Amino acid sequence: MAELRPPIESGAPDPMPYMHPVMVKNYGKWAFHSHPKPGVLYHRAESGDEVWTVKAGTARQLDHYTVRELADIADKYADGFVRFTIRSNIEYMGTEESKVEPLIKALNDKGYPIGGTANSVSMIAHTQGFLHCDIPGSDASGAAKAVMDELHHEFINCEMPNRVKLSTSCCEINCGGQADIAIIMQHTKPPKINHDLVANVCERPSVVARCPVAAIRPALVNGKPSLEVDEKKCICCGACYPPCPPMQINDPEHSKFAIWVGGKNSNARSKPTFHKLVASGLPNNLPRLPEVAEVVKKILYTYKADGKPWERMNDWIERIGWPAFFEKTGLPFTKDHIDNWRGSRVNLNASTHIRF
């Protein structure tokens, strides 16, 4: 009997086959590490072996010509080993210090900035955007490119109080995750329903169950099974759109951007935190998003000037308080900052301004 094919397991692959041989040899046996300059890391093992790492900023979505170009640089200067970080930076690893500066020059000559380490602004983590996602209200990768062009100096220099993580998300489901500063799509109107398509495209019970505020219910429209939305309950989150595309919520006029701050996944020095809304209703003005970039820079440079060494964004805000945050950044405090969802009593104590 033929041998059965083993199942394909999900989860992270084994990193060892892709790791530099010196890193495999000294795995878990590192004695010392340092940060010689922005974008460069140095590790020394107990055996005396050394590894130099150079980090460069790249786009998340790469054409094969760019991948070949990056690979050719790795073959020439970094023993042919690279890795991509979760924020789409590329890291070159080598064992010869003499190749570090030539590697940096080769990357800079091709237009790749060196940085994103220690207390700098790292590359923006972003969602799929127009290229891959089926529900985007804007292009997250475009927002990342536009904003990082404005923050190039902060990527290649280590001048922030602590590391700064940014993210962009092209819908309110926010698969971009928590960040010190997050740029998130904001829908401001309930979905527009194409009743002619709902019965053929959508599994209506699943769509009803998907709504977090029970604002969707089955309906019969023009003799056809469909859905209807209670607009008084609807919070315009867009959760109904992925399982039911006829419930179109993306709108060129009413889909905007919002800025959230203070998110953190790490538990170093302080506990992880969720980011909180500080600016809303920013125009979805592709491709350069100047209004979004302006608000991000205003927050970032206020934090840079006022934050103490080692303070993350949430630590700085916790120290000065939310009233001082809005005063120092010059951002207006509006009714949109108030958590007025009818089920919000359970989370009011976690909001930016209400305590009871």
N, C-alpha and C positions, 0 to 999 in steps of 0.2 A: 504494500500500500504506500502511495506517495506520502512523503512527509508534509504535514500541514504547515502552512506559512505562519510564522509567529505573528501575534497581533502587534499593531503599531501603537506604541505607548505615547500618551500625551505628556506634556511637561517639558522642562528645560533639558536640552541635550547634554551629553557628557562633554565638558569643556576640554578635557585633557588632549584629545587628538588635535585640537586647534590652537593649543597653547605653545608658547615658545619653549623649546627643550630645557632651557635654563630655569624657567618658571616651574616646569613639571618636576625637574630634579630637586628643586628647593621648596616645593609646595609645603606651606606651613612652617618653614624654617627661616623666616626672614628676621634679621637682627636689627636692621636700621633702615630708615627711609627719610628722605628730605625733599624739599621743593626748591631747587636751585633758581628757577625763574618761572614766570608765567607760562603755563603750557608744558612744563618739563618736570618729570618726577624721577627720583633716583631711589633704587632699592638695593640693599646689600644683604646677602644671605650669610648664615653662620659659616658656610663653607668658604666665604670670600668672593663668591660669584656676584657679579653686578648686572643689573638691568636698568637701562635708561628708557623712559617712556616719554614720547612726544605726542601731545594732543592737539588735533586740528579740527576746526569747525567745518562741517559739510552739510549739505542739504539732506533731509531724510529720504527723499525720493530721488534716486540717482539713475541716470541713463548708463548703458553698458560702456560707453566711451569713457565716462568719468570713472567708473569702477576700474577699468583697465589702466587708466592713468594713475589712480591711487595705488593699484597693485604693482605697477612698474616702479613707482617710487619706493614701495616696500621692498621689492626684490633688490634694489640698488643700495638702500641705506639701512634697512631694518631686518635683515635676515629673512625677509619674506613673510613676516608675521604681523598681523594687524588684528584689531578688534573694534567693534562699534559699541559705543556706550548707549544707554537707554535714551539719552538725549541727542542721539545721532551724531555725536562727535566721533572721529576716528582716532585711534591710538596706535602709534607705531612703537614696537618694542625691539631694542637691540642691546648688544652686550659691549659695544665699543663707544666710549665717550667721544672719540675723534669723529664719529659720524653724526653726532647730534646737531652741530651747527650746519653742516652741509645738508642734512635732512630738513632743518627748519628753512634754509634758503630755498631748497627745491620746492617745498610746499608753498612758501610765500610767492615764489616766482609764478606758480600756477594759480595764485589767487586764493589759497586756503589760509585763513588766519590761525595763528597759534595762540592758544589760551584756554580759558574755561576751567582753570584749576583754582583751588584754594578760594580766597575771598574775591572772586570775580563774578561776573554775570555769565552763567553757563548758557549754552545753546538752548533755545526754547523747545520744550517737548510739545509736539502738536498732534492732533488727530488727523484722520486721513484726508479731509478736505475733498475738493471736487474730483480728484483723480480716482479715488477708490471708494469713498463712502457713498451710500445710496440715499442719505437723508441730510446732507449738509445745507445749512442756511448761508454759509459763507465758506471761503477757502482758508482753512486753518494754516496750511503750509504757506500760502501767500501772506497771511498775517505774520507768521514767524519770520519770513524773509524781510518784509517791510520793516518790522520793529527791530530786528537784529542789525539791519543796515544802519539804523539810528544809534545802536548801542555797541558798535564795533569797538570803540575805545575801551568800553567797560569789559569786553570779552578778552582783549589782549593785555589788560593790565589788572593787577590785584589791588584795588583801591576801595573796595566796599568794606563795611564793618565785618561782614561774614559772607559766606557764599550766598548767591541769589539764584533761585530756581524760578523759571517762568514757564507758563504753559498756555497753549491756545486750544480752544475747542469750537468746532463748527456747528454744534447744536447744544441744547441745554442738558442733554444726557451726560455731557462732560466726561468723556473717556480720556480727556487730557489729564485728569487727576488733580490733586492738591498742589499748590505752588505758592511761593512768596507773592508773586503777582500772576494772576490768571486772567486771560482774555477769553470771555465766553459769550457765545451767541445768546441773544435775548429776544424771544418772541414776545410781541406785545398785543397780538390779537388772536382769538380762538381760531381753530382750523376751519377752512372752507371745504365743505363736503360735496363731492361729486356723487350724488345719490344713484346715478345710472350705473356706476361701477362697483359700488360697495358690495353688493350681493355676490358678484363674480370674483372679487379680488380678496375680500377680507373675511377672516374667521371671526365673526362678530362677538361671540362670547369672550374670545381672547382679548379683543380690543376693549371691551367693557371692563374686563378684569385688570387691564393694564393701567387704567386711569387711577392716579394716586388719590384723587379727591372725589371719586364716584360721580363725575360730571357727564359720563357718557351712558346712554341707554339705547336699547333696540327701538326701532321705529319702522313704520310702514309709510313710505313716501311714494306717491304716484302709483300705488299698487305694488311697489317693489320693496323687499326687505332692505332696510338701511339702518343708519344710526343717527342719533341726534345729540347735540351737546348743550348742556345747561350752562350758558355763558356766565351766569352769576357765580357758579362754582369753579369754572375753568380757571386754572392758574397759568395757562399758556406755556406749559412745559414741553410740549411736543412729543410726549411719550406715546401718543396714539398713532403718530405718523409712520414709524417704522413698520408695525404690523399691518397698517392700512394706508397705503399711499394715496388713495382717493381723499383722505382727510388731510389735504395740503395745508401746512402751517407756515412754510417758508414764503416770505413776501418781500419784494424789493424795497418797499417803503416801510413796512412795520417790523421787519426782522432787523434788529440792531445789535450792538455789542455792549457788554457790561464788563466792568473791571472789578475783580475780587482780590483781596490781599490777605496775607497772614496764614496761608496754608502751609503745613509742614508734615512730612511723613516721618522724619527722624525723631528719635526720643533723646537725642544728645542735648544736655543742659536743660531742656524743658520738654514737656510731653508733646506728642503730635497734636496738631490743631487743624480744624477746618477753616478754609478761607471764608471771608465775609465780603458782602457787596459794599463798594464805596463809590462807584460811578455807573450810571446806566443811561440807556438811550443814545449811545454814541453811534453815529452814522456808519452803515455798512458800505463804506466808500472805497471799494476796490479800485485799483490794485494796491495803492500805497497806504491806505487807512491813516491819513495824517492826524485825524482827531484822536484815534486810539493811541497812536505813538506818542502824541503830546501828553496825554494823561499818564501813560506808563512812565515817561521820562520825568514828569512832575513828581510822581510818587517816589521813583527810584532816587532821584537826586536829593529830595528832601531827606530820605532815609540815609543816604550817603553822608550828608552834612550833619545830621543830628544823631545818628546811631552811635552807640559806644562799641569799642572793639569786641568782637565775638557775638554781638547781638544779631540774631536772625530778625527778619521783618516782624514776625509775631511778637518777639521779645521786646523789640523797640516800641511797638504799639501798646503792649501791655504796660510798659513803663510810663509812657507819656499819657496814655488814656485816649479814648476815641475822640472826645471833643478837641483835644490838642492836635490829633492827627488831621482832622478836617480843617482846623485853623492853619496849621503849618503848610499843608499841601494846597490850600486854597480851593479845595473841592467843595461844591455845595452839598449841604445835607438836605435831602428831600424826603417826601413821603414814601418814595420807593425804597428807602433804607429800612422802613419799619416793617417788621414781620407781622402782617395782619391776616395771615391765613387762619381760617376758623379753627384749625386743629393745632395752632401754634402755642397754646398755653404750655404744652409739655416742653417746648424748647425756648421759651422767651428768655430764660436765664442764661442761655448761650448766645444771645444776640449781642449786637455791638453797643447797645445803649440802655436796655431795660433790665432792671433788677427788682425782684420782689421776693 
